[in-house]
């Protein structure tokens, strides 16, 4: 399986704190059946002021450590970016670690706040699309505005934004509302990928297989595998390992 969303890169955000924790998280991911793990630290100016250069250096150091431990997993670097006007500057300064490509556009993971959808977000997405950049909206099923007003999410779906749901939303860890919405999105064939969005070894541990098992009860084994194999591979196959 390919997991396109994780916070395993140690010491850079609210994910893994130490190299030891990060290595243990990777071993858990391998046990779940993950063969390609994309490390997607937060870039959220004012909270996680990560730069492309800093994340690249951290990634290369960690990847070398993983290689020395003989953990059988392929690592790639991306990022999860919080929506806001700062995105325009990051694009213009080439400061976004791209996830790969989607339908001919450069792709990245786009996060909304947990509660609301900032005013003008649709115009920012339009600007990105005009720049040949495709945001992939992460965990929309955990956003209160999208839950209470699905038409708000439909605006972004209509613009062409693919969606990524969280494995633990499908298993109910984020509550019934998030679970119901995740199920509905999968049933409606509006989801590009399931990902773990793992942060630690306990409450937010790597659990991609658990989410896939839940998806299988909803849309069957073949369609579920598309969400962790074929679809994410179409994005990350354009993402080359850093030298």
N, C-alpha and C positions, 0 to 999 in steps of 0.2 A: 504494500500500500504506500501511497504518497501522502504525506501530511504537510499541507501548505501553510499551516499557521501554528506557531509554537513560541514559547518564551523560555527556551532552554539555554541560549547563549548566556554564560554566567556573568553576573555583576554589572549588567547594563540597564536593567529596568526592574519591574516588580516580579520578574520570573526567578529563575535559578540564581541563588546568591553566591554559590561557590562552585568551583570546578567539580568537586566530588558530587554535589547534588546534581549538577548538569549531566555528569557521566551516568549516574544512577537513573536519571530520567530517560536518557538515551537507551539504556539497557531495557527499561520498561517498554519503551516504544518498540524496540526490536522484538521483545516477547509478544507484543500485540500484533506483530506482523508488518511493521513499518520498515520499508527498505530505502526510502528517500525521505529525509527529514529537512524541511525548510525551516531555518531559524529566522524568525521575523520579530525582532525587538521593536518596542515602541519608539516612534519618533513623535513626540508630543511636546512642542516647544512650551517652556515654562514648567514642565514636569520632568520629561525625559529628553534632555537636550542633546540627543545623540546625533552625530554627524556621520555622513557616509564613510569618510576616511577612518573615523574611530571604530565604527562597526566592522569595517573591512579588516582592520588590524586585529580586532578581538576575534573575529571569525577565523582568520588564518591561524592564529595562536591556538584556538580551541580545536580546530580541525586537525592540527598536527598532534595535539594531545590525544584526540580520539583515535587517530591512526596508530599511535604508539600503544594504545590499549587493545588494539585489534577488535574493535567493536564493528560488526559487519553492517554498516549503514552509510549511505551516501548523504553528505551534508551540502546544503545550498544556503545562500544568504539572500534574504529579502528584508522587508520591514512592514510594520503596521503603522499607518499614519493617521493621526486624528484630523478630522475635517476642520477646515478653517482657512482664512485668507493667507496664512503663512504658506500653504501649499503652493500658491502661485509663485512665491519667491523660491521655494525649494525646487520647483520645476525649472524655473529660469536659470537657477544656479547649478543645475544638474546634480542635486543633492539627494535624489531619491534612489535607494537600492531597489531596482526593478525586480518584480517577481518572475518576469518572463514576458510573454506576449499572449494576447487574446484577440483573435480575429484581426490580426494585423496591427494591433495597437500595443504599445508598451503598457504592461499591467502592474498594478500594485494593490495592496490590501488597504482599504479605506474603512476607518472606524468612526462611528457616530457616538456622541455622548450616550450614557446609559438611559437618560431620561428623555431628552428632547432632540429635535432636529433643528439645528441653527437656521435662522432666516437666511435665505439666499443660497442654501446648500445646492438646490437644483441648478442655479445659475453657475455655481462653481463647477459642478459636474459637467455642465454643457461646455464650459471653458476648457476643461481638461480634454473632453472628447474632441473639441476642435483642434487641440494640440496633438491629436493622435495618441492620447493617453486614456487607458481604460481602467477606471477604478473597479475593484471587486469588493462589494460591500460585505463586511464581516459581521457575523452574529446579529443580523437584523431582528431575529426572534427574541433578543434580549433587550431591545430598545422599547421603552414604555410607550412612546409616541406611535411607533409602528404597530405595537400590539393593540393599542386602543383605537388607532385610525389607520387601517391597512391601506387606505387610499394614498396616504403619505408615502408608503413604501412603493406602491404601484407606480408613482411618478418616476422613481428611479429605475424600476424595472422597464417601464415604457421607454426610458432614455437608452436602454440597452445594458444596464449594469447587471452583471451576474452576481449571484449571492452565494455566500459560504455560511453554512450553519455549523454550530458547535456540537460535537458528539455528545457531550454531557447535557445539552439541552434536550436531545432525543431521549436520554435515559431519565430525565426528570430532575436532574440536580439543580437546575435553575428555576424550578417551580413549574406549576401546571400551565400557567399562561405561556411561558416560553416553550414548553414542550408541545402544547397544542398548536402554536404558530409554526414551530419547526416541522411538525408532522404535516400541517396544511401546505406549507411551501413545497415540501418534498412530493406530496400527493399531486400538486398542481404543476409539477415538473419545472419549478422555478429556481432550482438549486443547482449550481455548478459543482460544488464540492462540500463534503463533510470534512472537518478538520478538528484537531484536538484542542487547540488554543490552551495547551497545558502550561502551567506556571510553576508547579512544585511537585512534591512526592506524595502529598496527602489529598487535600480537598480539590486540587486542580491538577491531578496526575495525568500522564499520558493514558488515554482511554479510547483511542480511535476505533479499535475493534468493537468495543461495547456499543458505540454509536452505530456502527455498520450493522451489527446484529439487530438493533432496534429498527433500522431502516429496512432490513430484509423482511420484517414482519409487515411492513407498509407497502413496499413497492417491489419486493422480490429480490432474490440474490443477484441476478444479472444487473438489474438497474442500480442496485446498491453499490456494486463493484465499480460501476462507471464513475460514481461520485468520489472514489478514492484511488482510482487507477487511470482510466482513459481520460476523463475530463481534466484532472489536475496535470496529467502528463502533457496534455496539449498546451498548457501554460508554461510549465517549467522546462519543457524540452528545449526552449530557447534560452534558458538560463544556464550559463556555463560556469563550471567550477572555477574559483579564483586560483590563479597560479601561486 
